[in-house]
């Protein structure tokens, strides 16, 4: 069971990093589209 726990910890860390990258990429993409929408109005 000890090896299984180590594998679970590694998997959780990898999924957490992936989630953070997806969220930051989504926020960056959303910010860029908002800036693009503002440009024609100005």
Rosetta blueprint (number, residue, H / E / L):
1 X L
2 X H
3 X H
4 X H
5 X H
6 X H
7 X H
8 X H
9 X H
10 X H
11 X H
12 X H
13 X H
14 X H
15 X H
16 X H
17 X H
18 X H
19 X H
20 X H
21 X H
22 X H
23 X H
24 X H
25 X H
26 X H
27 X H
28 X H
29 X H
30 X H
31 X H
32 X H
33 X H
34 X H
35 X H
36 X H
37 X H
38 X H
39 X H
40 X H
41 X H
42 X L
